Amino acid sequence: MKCFIPSNVKRETSNEDLKVYDVLDNEIVTLVNKEKLAGAYEVEFDATELTSGINFCQLIAKKFRVQRKMVLLR
């Protein structure tokens, strides 16, 4: 899973919060929750214990918030 933390200023940091939720808005896992510099990052996500279906990935970094739908097929 690739993440991009936007910034207008180089070397600016923000608390990155990357979580995965199910369709009922229950948190499944927190992938990242720490201070990061703006830029592109890659996070490994092991979904072997999840069943097939739709999940959501949400990234919150400072004033930036994005949510994406993920479909897991077995």
N, C-alpha and C positions, 0 to 999 in steps of 0.2 A: 504494500500500500504506500503510495507516495503522497506527501503533504507539502504544501507550500505556505509559508508564513509571510504575508505581505508586509512591507514597511516602506515609508517614504524616506527614512533616514538610515544610512548604513550603520551597522553595529548596534542598532536598537534591539533591545530584548523585550520579550513579553512572556507571560506564563501561557504555555501551550497546553491545552486540554483536549485530548483526542479519545473519544469513547464510542463504543458500539452498543446500539439499542435494538431491541426486537420491535415488532409491530405494535405491541401494547405499551411501548415507551418504557419498558423495564431495561435497566442498564445491564448489559451482558458482561462487558469487560472495559477497563480503562487501559488503553494502550500507552498513553503518555500523559503525564501531569507534572511538568517541570518547566523551569525558565529556559528559553532557547533564544538564540539570535535569529533575526529574520533570515529567511533563505529556504532552500528546498531540502527536505529530509525524507528518508525512507524508513518505514516501520514494518517489521515482520508481524503478521497476524496469523496465528495458528487456529483454524476453524474446524479442526478434526472432531471436536466434541459437540459441534452444532449440528442441528438437523437442517434439511433442505428448507428453504423459505426465504423470505424477505427480511433484511435487517437494515439498519441505518447507521451510518458513520457520521459523527458530528465533531467538527474541529472548531474550537473557540480559542482565539489568540487576540488579546487586547480588545479592540472594538470590532474585530473581524469574526464573523460566525458563518459557517457553511455546513450544510447537511446534505449527504448523498445517500441514495438508495443502493443497496447491494443485494444481489440475488445469488444464493448459494444453491447449487445443483449437485446432487450426489448421484 
